[in-house]
Amino acid sequence: MRCEIVAVGTELLLGQIVDTNSTWIAERLAALGIDCHFQTRVGDNLARIEETLRLALARADAVIVCGGLGPTQDDITRQAIANVMGVPLQRDPVLLARIEAIFHQRGRPFADINAVQADVPVGASPMATVAGTAPGLICPVGDKQVYALPGVPWEMRAMFEADVLPDLQRRRGDAATIVSHTLYCWGPGESVIAAQLAPRLQVLDAQCQLRSNPTIAFLASDFSGVRVRLTAKAADAEEARRMLEEEAREVRALLGDAVFSEGGDDPVHHLPEAVALRLLAARGKTLAVAESLTGGGIGARLTSIAGASRVFRGGIVAYADDVKFESLGVPTEPVVSEEAAAYMARGVCRVLRADVGLAATGVAGPDSQEGLPPGTVCIAVTLGDDVTTRTLNLAGRSREQVRTLTATWLFDMLRRLILDA
Amino acid sequence: MRCEIVAVGTELLLGQIVDTNSTWIAERLAALGIDCHFQTRVGDNLARIEETLRLALARADAVIVCGGLGPTQDDITRQAIANVMGVPLQRDPVLLARIEAIFHQRGRPFADINAVQADVPVGASPMATVAGTAPGLICPVGDKQVYALPGVPWEMRAMFEADVLPDLQRRRGDAATIVSHTLYCWGPGESVIAAQLAPRLQVLDAQCQLRSNPTIAFLASDFSGVRVRLTAKAADAEEARRMLEEEAREVRALLGDAVFSEGGDDPVHHLPEAVALRLLAARGKTLAVAESLTGGGIGARLTSIAGASRVFRGGIVAYADDVKFESLGVPTEPVVSEEAAAYMARGVCRVLRADVGLAATGVAGPDSQEGLPPGTVCIAVTLGDDVTTRTLNLAGRSREQVRTLTATWLFDMLRRLILDA
């Protein structure tokens, strides 16, 4: 079964709001194993909404259209669907009473303009779920369906779950389930990961003529590393998960310790800082950070994770050099050196009484410092009596990138050291 | 001129990432007065990318396509464009050298797979801006253009500003110049700002039949406050700027000290932290921060501004309560109180020898603390001998929102105190 998503609203085309509705619906459809090949955004223009719906209906079995069901003049999705169906709109007295009741309940006057929300294309059915004044609509077009949902996210979601999904499943009849499993990698770039996995991709491709099952996809994203996503399609979720477990074993063997987390799609759970905090919490260790070029960003990332207080005691941001000397015991210049980083990590552990210390000092740019070019960064981790240091070369990156990458390399270095300890 | 936006990536269709690129591009096009009637998202499928590009080219004068320019097997945007142009891909030796140089500069091995990023449809030109390994491409199709941009947001934005926009303006050829001037506001919400400006909007609307000139638009955005954008269209930039100056005077008179910055579209220059740093630098004052719930985020935002070292000495992140007592001299619980915030601000000024101190302590959530609900935040600013404190109620916000809003309220409080001093 194929389904397209159409988001209606001139505000989307002007870039005034981000279209999170389509993303949410897409994720729900994928979880159900319903293919979605196109998503379209179109403004509040009758001819263009009609054109978009006709094209989507020509390509897919069902179309989910979001937005344009409100009471104002630019809410014309109802009319566009009626035109595509080739039927007139008809005011539904039951719906009208329902809308009037909602206004009454909220203690708001019912302006006549709101009555248009009770208009339904002849042959379409209002959805049962009431989640606002605008009713959702199920609109048959030949043997295909247009599902019209309001643009308000919580109203849309409620109707999608209660009315659209069951209807789609009923119409589909079959029950293929798609499940994904992601391996989160840090260290090697996307091309190295791709080269490492090339033999496995060849095996998978050889096993099938069209699309392999499971599939392997790469997502290289802004500074969270490379995600390798395995997706399996099977009769039920259990079988899909079994296929994924087997495939993950193959992939893990090829990628080694570049994989720092794996599992489902919870984005927070798989952040490098969340992984580091979990490893420390499991060992009952506390953490402190000494920051220079990152200015507090390492601590900010750690404390973005709820429950960080079990591990994280705090930090010292030593941006000025004399703060490094006075508060952290760095003895002398150069302050961008592995030695300075080691003093900083040890110093913050001592001052804030933590078991484990992280430190970063370097040149964020745009200017050079101590004769070193932007992107030169020294990091250090203390674990017990040991200090491990490393110099990163992040040349060619912007100031923000240097700072973000510094924190991630530090979290990853901590992870590897804990696991090796 | 009409332009369509196409975002490429199966991860978009699976709902794994939100398509913020299209939103950003749409906003930039709207500011230039370029119409955008459709935005489409399509997966990593050659036939469907081609179909989408052909349809978009049939409807618009130019198409901006984002994503699918990476080095892996699913990066097929280059091939799709070549097919639409009816030409082969050809490896560009200059580009290849450039890509190899980027790998060399970053100290990373160059895998052969990366060479495909130097493939260019015959007749297309790589963009001048280098913002990553994937080059942007300007691809003529008849008298229309396809602009191919990478999906990584910062790379995409750099190329859009430096290469796509000037090319679009040149091709549009129309003599009118559009110039914008934005007033950045913090404090009152969008509806309050709209109400304050209503009389002025009425005057402007009364002066014209269609679209007023200048126009006033509101952009309420993610925690950077409300931006009031004035846009003027005139024969030359000088005339447009004169209109904007006059209009800005009217608008400023209505909004008062809610306006914390104004000018062009440089997003960094108008950040509340940049404004605060400029005010301090002009007065030769140094700054230190004491953070609890923000975990370093206030310092991180200050040091995201190049040149912060002229003002910012550093900070103490006192996440654990005893760090607040020992390192900052907070005498006793409760630690979420205006009194504790005042001690923190004074303490960090003393320890790090700064003129001005900022402090924030509060409940980021999800759990309550000291009987206070998430979103309860106490902030303090010391300027000379004075300490000013305030309690924010950010209930109903997520952990990250509470932390971000805390920093912004603090920067804005500092701004108002400096200007009143």
Interface residues (C-beta under 8 A of the other chain):
Chain A: L12 L13 L14 G15 Q16 I17 V18 D19 T20 S22 T23 W24 I25 A26 E27 R28 L29 A30 C36 H37 F38 Q39 T40 R41 V42 G43 N45 R48 T52 L55 S180 G189 E190 S191 V192 A194 A195 L201 A217 F218 L219 A220 S221 D222 R229 D265 V289 E291 L293 T294 G295 G296 G297 I298 G299 A300 L302 T303 S304 A306 A308 S309 F312 R313 G314 G315 I316 V317 A318 Y319 A320 V323 S327 V351 L352 A364 G365 P366 D367 N393 L394 A395 G396 S398 R399 E400 Q401 R403
Chain B: T10 E11 L12 L13 L14 G15 Q16 I17 V18 D19 T20 S22 T23 W24 I25 A26 E27 R28 L29 A30 C36 H37 F38 Q39 T40 R41 V42 G43 N45 R48 T52 L55 G70 P71 T72 Q73 D74 I102 Q105 R106 G107 R108 P109 A111 I113 N114 V152 P153 W154 L219 V289 E291 L293 T294 G295 G296 G297 I298 G299 A300 L302 T303 S304 A306 A308 S309 F312 R313 G314 G315 I316 V317 A318 Y319 A320 V323 S327 V351 L352 A364 G365 P366 D367 R399 E400 R403
